[in-house]
């Protein structure tokens, strides 16, 4: 499903959650890999960022 959506031009962001019991100061000193380990997968956020109808003409004018 992810590949299919990405091929069609959709933006796909994975979302996850993890409870952290340390203080902000302790967390700031932890490595990113430690914080991103063992996250509960929540799902995908899927959205489309369509161009406005006049975008092509505007880009041509900017490049001229």
N, CA, C and O atoms as a GROMACS GRO file, in nm:
protein
  256
    1UNK      N    1   0.083  -0.119   0.000
    1UNK     CA    2   0.000   0.000   0.000
    1UNK      C    3   0.088   0.126   0.000
    1UNK      O    4   0.062   0.220  -0.074
    2UNK      N    5   0.191   0.125   0.083
    2UNK     CA    6   0.282   0.240   0.092
    2UNK      C    7   0.345   0.269  -0.044
    2UNK      O    8   0.344   0.384  -0.089
    3UNK      N    9   0.398   0.168  -0.109
    3UNK     CA   10   0.461   0.187  -0.240
    3UNK      C   11   0.361   0.240  -0.342
    3UNK      O   12   0.394   0.329  -0.421
    4UNK      N   13   0.241   0.186  -0.339
    4UNK     CA   14   0.138   0.228  -0.433
    4UNK      C   15   0.104   0.376  -0.416
    4UNK      O   16   0.092   0.449  -0.515
    5UNK      N   17   0.089   0.420  -0.292
    5UNK     CA   18   0.058   0.561  -0.266
    5UNK      C   19   0.174   0.652  -0.306
    5UNK      O   20   0.152   0.757  -0.365
    6UNK      N   21   0.295   0.611  -0.274
    6UNK     CA   22   0.413   0.692  -0.306
    6UNK      C   23   0.430   0.706  -0.458
    6UNK      O   24   0.463   0.813  -0.507
    7UNK      N   25   0.407   0.598  -0.531
    7UNK     CA   26   0.419   0.602  -0.676
    7UNK      C   27   0.317   0.698  -0.736
    7UNK      O   28   0.344   0.761  -0.838
    8UNK      N   29   0.200   0.708  -0.674
    8UNK     CA   30   0.095   0.798  -0.722
    8UNK      C   31   0.119   0.943  -0.682
    8UNK      O   32   0.039   1.031  -0.716
    9UNK      N   33   0.228   0.970  -0.611
    9UNK     CA   34   0.264   1.107  -0.576
    9UNK      C   35   0.216   1.155  -0.441
    9UNK      O   36   0.230   1.272  -0.408
   10UNK      N   37   0.159   1.066  -0.360
   10UNK     CA   38   0.115   1.106  -0.228
   10UNK      C   39   0.235   1.116  -0.134
   10UNK      O   40   0.333   1.043  -0.149
   11UNK      N   41   0.225   1.205  -0.038
   11UNK     CA   42   0.326   1.213   0.069
   11UNK      C   43   0.281   1.118   0.179
   11UNK      O   44   0.164   1.117   0.216
   12UNK      N   45   0.373   1.037   0.230
   12UNK     CA   46   0.338   0.938   0.331
   12UNK      C   47   0.434   0.953   0.449
   12UNK      O   48   0.556   0.945   0.432
   13UNK      N   49   0.377   0.975   0.567
   13UNK     CA   50   0.457   0.990   0.688
   13UNK      C   51   0.412   0.883   0.788
   13UNK      O   52   0.293   0.871   0.816
   14UNK      N   53   0.506   0.806   0.839
   14UNK     CA   54   0.476   0.706   0.942
   14UNK      C   55   0.466   0.776   1.076
   14UNK      O   56   0.544   0.867   1.106
   15UNK      N   57   0.370   0.734   1.158
   15UNK     CA   58   0.353   0.793   1.291
   15UNK      C   59   0.369   0.684   1.396
   15UNK      O   60   0.328   0.570   1.376
   16UNK      N   61   0.430   0.721   1.507
   16UNK     CA   62   0.452   0.627   1.615
   16UNK      C   63   0.447   0.697   1.748
   16UNK      O   64   0.445   0.820   1.757
   17UNK      N   65   0.444   0.616   1.853
   17UNK     CA   66   0.433   0.670   1.988
   17UNK      C   67   0.521   0.590   2.083
   17UNK      O   68   0.541   0.470   2.066
   18UNK      N   69   0.572   0.660   2.183
   18UNK     CA   70   0.653   0.595   2.286
   18UNK      C   71   0.644   0.678   2.413
   18UNK      O   72   0.658   0.800   2.408
   19UNK      N   73   0.622   0.614   2.524
   19UNK     CA   74   0.619   0.683   2.653
   19UNK      C   75   0.761   0.695   2.706
   19UNK      O   76   0.833   0.596   2.716
   20UNK      N   77   0.800   0.817   2.739
   20UNK     CA   78   0.932   0.844   2.793
   20UNK      C   79   0.916   0.897   2.935
   20UNK      O   80   0.844   0.994   2.958
   21UNK      N   81   0.982   0.834   3.029
   21UNK     CA   82   0.965   0.870   3.170
   21UNK      C   83   1.080   0.955   3.224
   21UNK      O   84   1.080   0.990   3.342
   22UNK      N   85   1.177   0.988   3.140
   22UNK     CA   86   1.290   1.068   3.185
   22UNK      C   87   1.257   1.217   3.179
   22UNK      O   88   1.161   1.258   3.114
   23UNK      N   89   1.338   1.297   3.247
   23UNK     CA   90   1.321   1.441   3.244
   23UNK      C   91   1.371   1.496   3.110
   23UNK      O   92   1.442   1.427   3.036
   24UNK      N   93   1.334   1.618   3.080
   24UNK     CA   94   1.377   1.683   2.956
   24UNK      C   95   1.529   1.688   2.948
   24UNK      O   96   1.586   1.666   2.841
   25UNK      N   97   1.594   1.717   3.058
   25UNK     CA   98   1.740   1.727   3.060
   25UNK      C   99   1.805   1.593   3.027
   25UNK      O  100   1.904   1.589   2.953
   26UNK      N  101   1.752   1.485   3.081
   26UNK     CA  102   1.807   1.352   3.054
   26UNK      C  103   1.784   1.315   2.908
   26UNK      O  104   1.874   1.262   2.843
   27UNK      N  105   1.665   1.344   2.857
   27UNK     CA  106   1.632   1.311   2.719
   27UNK      C  107   1.720   1.386   2.619
   27UNK      O  108   1.754   1.330   2.515
   28UNK      N  109   1.756   1.510   2.649
   28UNK     CA  110   1.839   1.589   2.558
   28UNK      C  111   1.978   1.529   2.541
   28UNK      O  112   2.045   1.555   2.441
   29UNK      N  113   2.021   1.450   2.637
   29UNK     CA  114   2.154   1.388   2.630
   29UNK      C  115   2.152   1.246   2.575
   29UNK      O  116   2.257   1.184   2.563
   30UNK      N  117   2.035   1.194   2.542
   30UNK     CA  118   2.024   1.058   2.488
   30UNK      C  119   2.047   1.061   2.337
   30UNK      O  120   2.020   1.161   2.272
   31UNK      N  121   2.095   0.952   2.285
   31UNK     CA  122   2.116   0.938   2.141
   31UNK      C  123   1.983   0.917   2.070
   31UNK      O  124   1.891   0.856   2.124
   32UNK      N  125   1.974   0.968   1.948
   32UNK     CA  126   1.851   0.957   1.870
   32UNK      C  127   1.810   0.811   1.852
   32UNK      O  128   1.692   0.778   1.863
   33UNK      N  129   1.907   0.723   1.824
   33UNK     CA  130   1.876   0.581   1.805
   33UNK      C  131   1.812   0.520   1.929
   33UNK      O  132   1.724   0.434   1.918
   34UNK      N  133   1.855   0.562   2.047
   34UNK     CA  134   1.796   0.511   2.172
   34UNK      C  135   1.651   0.556   2.185
   34UNK      O  136   1.565   0.479   2.229
   35UNK      N  137   1.624   0.680   2.146
   35UNK     CA  138   1.489   0.733   2.160
   35UNK      C  139   1.393   0.674   2.056
   35UNK      O  140   1.274   0.658   2.084
   36UNK      N  141   1.444   0.641   1.939
   36UNK     CA  142   1.359   0.590   1.831
   36UNK      C  143   1.344   0.438   1.833
   36UNK      O  144   1.279   0.382   1.745
   37UNK      N  145   1.402   0.372   1.930
   37UNK     CA  146   1.394   0.227   1.942
   37UNK      C  147   1.263   0.188   2.012
   37UNK      O  148   1.221   0.254   2.107
   38UNK      N  149   1.201   0.080   1.964
   38UNK     CA  150   1.083   0.021   2.029
   38UNK      C  151   0.963   0.117   2.034
   38UNK      O  152   0.898   0.132   2.137
   39UNK      N  153   0.936   0.181   1.922
   39UNK     CA  154   0.822   0.273   1.910
   39UNK      C  155   0.699   0.195   1.864
   39UNK      O  156   0.710   0.106   1.780
   40UNK      N  157   0.584   0.227   1.918
   40UNK     CA  158   0.459   0.165   1.876
   40UNK      C  159   0.410   0.234   1.750
   40UNK      O  160   0.388   0.355   1.748
   41UNK      N  161   0.392   0.155   1.643
   41UNK     CA  162   0.345   0.208   1.515
   41UNK      C  163   0.198   0.244   1.528
   41UNK      O  164   0.117   0.163   1.572
   42UNK      N  165   0.162   0.368   1.489
   42UNK     CA  166   0.024   0.414   1.495
   42UNK      C  167  -0.046   0.412   1.360
   42UNK      O  168  -0.167   0.392   1.352
   43UNK      N  169   0.030   0.434   1.254
   43UNK     CA  170  -0.030   0.434   1.121
   43UNK      C  171   0.044   0.531   1.030
   43UNK      O  172   0.148   0.585   1.066
   44UNK      N  173  -0.013   0.551   0.913
   44UNK     CA  174   0.044   0.642   0.816
   44UNK      C  175  -0.043   0.766   0.802
   44UNK      O  176  -0.166   0.757   0.805
   45UNK      N  177   0.020   0.879   0.786
   45UNK     CA  178  -0.048   1.003   0.750
   45UNK      C  179  -0.024   1.020   0.601
   45UNK      O  180   0.090   1.032   0.556
   46UNK      N  181  -0.132   1.023   0.523
   46UNK     CA  182  -0.122   1.030   0.377
   46UNK      C  183  -0.186   1.160   0.332
   46UNK      O  184  -0.300   1.190   0.367
   47UNK      N  185  -0.111   1.237   0.253
   47UNK     CA  186  -0.169   1.360   0.201
   47UNK      C  187  -0.113   1.389   0.062
   47UNK      O  188  -0.014   1.330   0.019
   48UNK      N  189  -0.180   1.479  -0.005
   48UNK     CA  190  -0.142   1.515  -0.140
   48UNK      C  191  -0.120   1.666  -0.145
   48UNK      O  192  -0.199   1.742  -0.090
   49UNK      N  193  -0.015   1.707  -0.209
   49UNK     CA  194   0.018   1.848  -0.220
   49UNK      C  195   0.007   1.887  -0.367
   49UNK      O  196   0.107   1.891  -0.439
   50UNK      N  197  -0.114   1.917  -0.411
   50UNK     CA  198  -0.137   1.950  -0.551
   50UNK      C  199  -0.092   2.092  -0.582
   50UNK      O  200  -0.100   2.182  -0.499
   51UNK      N  201  -0.044   2.109  -0.705
   51UNK     CA  202  -0.006   2.242  -0.750
   51UNK      C  203  -0.130   2.323  -0.786
   51UNK      O  204  -0.231   2.268  -0.831
   52UNK      N  205  -0.122   2.452  -0.766
   52UNK     CA  206  -0.231   2.541  -0.805
   52UNK      C  207  -0.234   2.552  -0.957
   52UNK      O  208  -0.130   2.534  -1.021
   53UNK      N  209  -0.349   2.583  -1.016
   53UNK     CA  210  -0.360   2.589  -1.162
   53UNK      C  211  -0.261   2.685  -1.229
   53UNK      O  212  -0.217   2.658  -1.340
   54UNK      N  213  -0.225   2.794  -1.163
   54UNK     CA  214  -0.137   2.892  -1.226
   54UNK      C  215   0.012   2.870  -1.194
   54UNK      O  216   0.095   2.954  -1.228
   55UNK      N  217   0.046   2.760  -1.130
   55UNK     CA  218   0.184   2.736  -1.090
   55UNK      C  219   0.278   2.723  -1.210
   55UNK      O  220   0.386   2.780  -1.209
   56UNK      N  221   0.237   2.648  -1.313
   56UNK     CA  222   0.325   2.627  -1.429
   56UNK      C  223   0.362   2.760  -1.494
   56UNK      O  224   0.479   2.782  -1.526
   57UNK      N  225   0.263   2.848  -1.514
   57UNK     CA  226   0.291   2.977  -1.575
   57UNK      C  227   0.381   3.062  -1.488
   57UNK      O  228   0.471   3.129  -1.538
   58UNK      N  229   0.359   3.060  -1.360
   58UNK     CA  230   0.441   3.135  -1.265
   58UNK      C  231   0.585   3.087  -1.270
   58UNK      O  232   0.677   3.169  -1.269
   59UNK      N  233   0.606   2.955  -1.274
   59UNK     CA  234   0.742   2.900  -1.281
   59UNK      C  235   0.811   2.941  -1.411
   59UNK      O  236   0.930   2.973  -1.411
   60UNK      N  237   0.737   2.941  -1.523
   60UNK     CA  238   0.795   2.984  -1.650
   60UNK      C  239   0.840   3.130  -1.642
   60UNK      O  240   0.947   3.165  -1.692
   61UNK      N  241   0.758   3.214  -1.579
   61UNK     CA  242   0.793   3.356  -1.565
   61UNK      C  243   0.916   3.376  -1.477
   61UNK      O  244   0.999   3.462  -1.506
   62UNK      N  245   0.927   3.298  -1.373
   62UNK     CA  246   1.042   3.309  -1.283
   62UNK      C  247   1.170   3.264  -1.351
   62UNK      O  248   1.278   3.317  -1.323
   63UNK      N  249   1.160   3.166  -1.439
   63UNK     CA  250   1.279   3.112  -1.505
   63UNK      C  251   1.319   3.194  -1.627
   63UNK      O  252   1.428   3.176  -1.681
   64UNK      N  253   1.233   3.285  -1.671
   64UNK     CA  254   1.262   3.365  -1.791
   64UNK      C  255   1.361   3.477  -1.762
   64UNK      O  256   1.397   3.553  -1.852
   0.00000   0.00000   0.00000
